[in-house]
Amino acid sequence: MPELALNGTTLFYRTEGPPAAPWLVLLNGIFQRTEAWEPLLPYLEGFRLLRYDMRGQGQSAVPAGPYPPELHADDLAALLAALGIKRYYLLGLSNGGVVAQVHAARRPTGLEKLVLLCTTPRLDPLLRAKVESWRRGLEWGGTRGRMLVALPWIWGRAFLQAHPEVASEAWLSQMEQAAPTPEAQRHLLDGFLAMEDLRPRLGRIEAPTLVLSGEDDLLFPPFYGQEIAMAIPGATHRVLPQVGHVAPLENAPGLAQQIAKFLEVKQ
């Protein structure tokens, strides 16, 4: 199992793709693991990919928490250094997009382009209430309780209508088995809820940036993406039609088209 001990934890990672291709680093959503990117991988053959589980996720270690975005960003920098990745593109989804914003605002020399997907630059009262409800669901009903509370915020209307099975007992059981431990979920949620307003520092980002929002994303509606794009010099904001919060699963071909066009790599 490929893993590295760094920054006080151990991170599980995967690399794949042509050795001469440009690196694309993928940052998971808050409770995801490397497998969550599988639907998108067939469309990313022009890249050399780095996927990894952040601390508390998947096959990575679960050290003491909480895990705020700055700590995840420290882990990312340490992992890139340990793997000798000097030039790279970065794609962050949801909480991974928050981590990507923190990382990019530090002006790392190797970051060539940045893609921020279904994410936010801040916690406003409504978003805090949404995520606090997940925390309460975890306290009251464990992983299954948290998942049931989160379900209507995650999937886009069109996707849920076309795939009602994602709310089925079989699907929920499968997702429950893949979820982090309750302890890790608490550390991840507490870290996210500790995030600062990132907008004042986003003006430091020098890498060309594409911000993508899901039209039907109820968790992070498109106006959060607009705020990010307004704060980053020269950034572009686009909305993915009929997509909720899980764009790599809901519309992998459409997402890949946007990524390839921006990064100027053939699919």
C-alpha positions in Angstrom: 0.0 0.0 0.0 1.6 3.3 -1.1 1.8 5.6 2.0 4.1 8.2 3.4 4.6 9.3 7.0 4.8 13.1 7.0 3.7 16.1 9.1 2.6 14.0 12.0 0.4 11.6 10.1 0.5 8.9 7.4 -1.2 9.5 4.1 -2.3 6.9 1.6 -1.9 7.9 -2.1 -2.1 6.6 -5.6 -0.3 7.7 -8.8 -1.1 6.7 -12.3 -0.8 7.9 -15.9 2.0 8.4 -18.4 5.3 9.4 -16.7 5.8 12.2 -19.1 2.3 13.7 -18.8 1.7 16.8 -16.6 0.8 16.2 -13.0 -2.8 16.7 -11.9 -3.3 16.5 -8.2 -6.9 15.7 -7.0 -8.1 16.8 -3.5 -11.0 14.8 -2.0 -14.2 16.1 -0.6 -14.6 16.0 3.1 -15.6 12.4 3.6 -14.4 11.0 0.3 -11.5 8.6 -0.4 -9.4 8.1 -3.6 -12.0 5.9 -5.2 -14.5 8.8 -5.4 -12.6 10.0 -8.5 -13.1 6.8 -10.4 -15.9 8.0 -12.6 -13.7 10.9 -13.9 -10.5 8.9 -14.5 -11.4 7.6 -18.0 -11.5 11.2 -19.1 -8.1 12.2 -17.6 -5.8 10.0 -19.5 -3.8 13.0 -20.7 -2.5 13.6 -17.1 -0.3 11.9 -14.6 -2.6 11.8 -11.5 -1.9 12.0 -7.8 -4.9 11.0 -5.6 -4.6 10.7 -1.9 -6.7 10.4 1.2 -6.4 13.4 3.5 -5.8 12.7 7.2 -8.8 11.0 8.6 -10.0 9.8 5.2 -10.0 6.4 3.6 -6.8 4.5 4.2 -4.9 7.4 5.7 -4.2 7.6 9.5 -6.6 9.3 12.0 -4.4 11.4 14.3 -5.8 13.7 16.9 -8.0 16.5 15.5 -9.4 18.8 14.5 -8.2 19.0 10.9 -8.6 22.7 9.7 -7.8 23.6 6.0 -4.4 25.0 7.0 -3.3 21.6 8.4 -4.6 19.8 5.3 -2.6 22.4 3.2 0.5 21.6 5.2 0.0 17.9 4.5 -0.4 18.6 0.8 2.8 20.6 0.6 4.7 17.9 2.5 3.3 15.2 0.2 4.3 17.1 -3.0 7.8 17.6 -1.6 8.1 13.9 -0.6 7.1 12.7 -4.0 9.3 15.2 -5.8 6.4 16.8 -7.7 7.8 20.2 -8.8 5.2 21.4 -11.4 1.5 20.5 -11.2 -2.1 21.4 -11.8 -4.4 21.2 -8.8 -8.1 20.3 -8.7 -10.0 20.5 -5.4 -13.6 19.4 -4.7 -15.7 20.8 -1.9 -13.5 20.8 1.3 -10.6 19.8 -1.0 -11.4 23.1 -2.9 -11.1 25.0 0.4 -7.7 23.3 1.0 -6.7 24.2 -2.6 -7.5 27.8 -2.0 -5.3 27.9 1.2 -2.5 26.1 -0.6 -2.7 28.4 -3.7 -2.8 31.6 -1.6 0.6 30.6 -0.2 2.0 31.1 -3.7 3.7 27.7 -4.1 6.2 27.9 -6.9 5.1 24.7 -8.6 1.4 25.4 -9.0 0.7 26.1 -12.7 -3.1 26.2 -12.8 -5.9 25.8 -10.3 -9.4 24.3 -10.6 -11.8 24.8 -7.7 -15.0 22.7 -7.9 -18.2 23.0 -5.9 -16.5 24.9 -3.1 -16.7 28.0 -0.9 -14.4 30.7 0.3 -16.2 31.2 3.7 -18.7 30.0 6.2 -21.8 32.2 6.3 -24.6 31.5 8.9 -26.6 29.3 6.5 -23.6 27.1 5.4 -22.6 26.8 9.1 -26.1 25.7 10.0 -26.0 23.1 7.2 -22.7 21.6 8.3 -23.7 21.8 12.0 -26.7 19.7 11.1 -24.3 17.0 9.8 -22.4 17.2 13.1 -25.7 16.7 15.0 -26.7 13.9 12.7 -23.4 12.1 13.5 -23.9 12.6 17.3 -27.5 11.4 17.2 -27.4 8.6 14.6 -23.8 7.8 13.9 -22.6 7.6 10.3 -26.0 6.6 9.0 -27.6 9.6 10.8 -25.1 12.0 9.3 -25.6 10.6 5.8 -29.4 10.9 6.0 -29.1 14.5 7.1 -26.7 15.3 4.4 -28.4 13.5 1.5 -30.7 16.2 0.3 -27.9 18.8 0.3 -25.6 16.6 -1.8 -27.3 15.4 -4.9 -28.6 17.5 -7.7 -32.3 17.4 -8.5 -31.8 15.9 -12.0 -29.3 13.3 -10.8 -31.5 12.2 -7.9 -34.5 11.9 -10.1 -32.6 9.8 -12.6 -30.9 7.7 -9.9 -33.2 7.3 -6.9 -31.1 4.4 -5.8 -28.7 6.7 -4.2 -31.3 7.1 -1.4 -31.8 3.3 -1.1 -30.8 1.1 1.8 -28.3 -0.7 -0.4 -26.6 2.4 -1.5 -26.5 4.0 2.0 -25.1 0.7 3.4 -22.3 0.8 0.8 -21.5 4.5 1.5 -21.6 3.8 5.2 -18.9 1.1 4.9 -16.7 3.4 2.8 -17.1 6.4 5.2 -14.4 7.5 7.7 -14.7 6.4 11.3 -17.1 8.5 13.5 -14.0 9.9 15.2 -12.4 10.9 11.9 -15.7 12.5 10.8 -15.8 14.6 13.9 -12.2 15.8 13.3 -13.0 16.6 9.7 -16.2 18.4 10.5 -14.6 20.4 13.3 -11.8 21.4 11.1 -14.1 22.6 8.3 -16.2 24.5 10.8 -13.0 26.3 12.0 -12.2 27.7 8.6 -11.6 31.4 8.3 -13.0 33.7 5.6 -10.5 33.1 2.8 -11.5 36.0 0.6 -9.0 38.5 2.0 -6.1 36.2 1.0 -7.4 35.0 -2.4 -5.9 38.0 -4.1 -2.5 36.5 -3.5 -3.2 33.6 -5.9 -1.1 33.9 -9.0 -2.0 30.7 -10.8 -4.6 30.9 -13.5 -7.8 29.7 -11.9 -11.1 28.1 -13.1 -14.0 28.0 -10.6 -16.8 25.5 -11.3 -20.1 25.4 -9.6 -23.0 23.0 -9.9 -26.2 24.7 -11.0 -28.2 22.5 -8.5 -25.6 22.4 -5.7 -27.7 23.2 -2.6 -24.7 22.8 -0.2 -22.5 25.3 -2.0 -24.7 27.3 -4.5 -23.0 29.0 -7.4 -22.8 32.4 -5.6 -19.9 31.0 -3.5 -18.0 30.2 -6.7 -18.7 33.7 -7.9 -17.2 35.1 -4.7 -14.1 33.1 -5.2 -13.7 34.2 -8.8 -14.2 37.8 -7.9 -11.5 37.6 -5.2 -8.8 35.8 -7.4 -7.2 38.0 -10.1 -8.3 36.9 -13.6 -10.2 33.9 -12.4 -13.1 32.5 -14.5 -16.3 31.1 -13.0 -18.5 28.7 -14.9 -21.7 26.8 -13.9 -22.2 23.2 -14.7 -25.9 22.7 -15.7 -28.1 20.3 -13.9 -25.3 19.3 -11.5 -25.4 19.1 -7.7 -22.5 18.9 -5.3 -20.9 15.7 -6.6 -19.9 16.8 -10.1 -17.4 13.9 -10.8 -20.2 11.4 -10.5 -23.2 13.4 -11.7 -21.6 14.6 -15.0 -18.1 13.3 -15.5 -17.9 13.9 -19.2 -19.1 17.6 -18.9 -16.7 18.2 -16.0 -13.8 16.6 -17.8 -14.4 18.8 -20.9 -14.2 21.9 -18.8 -11.0 20.7 -17.1 -9.3 19.7 -20.3 -10.2 22.9 -22.1 -8.8 25.0 -19.2 -5.7 23.0 -18.7 -5.2 22.7 -22.5 -4.7 18.9 -22.4 -6.4 16.7 -25.0 -8.8 14.1 -23.6 
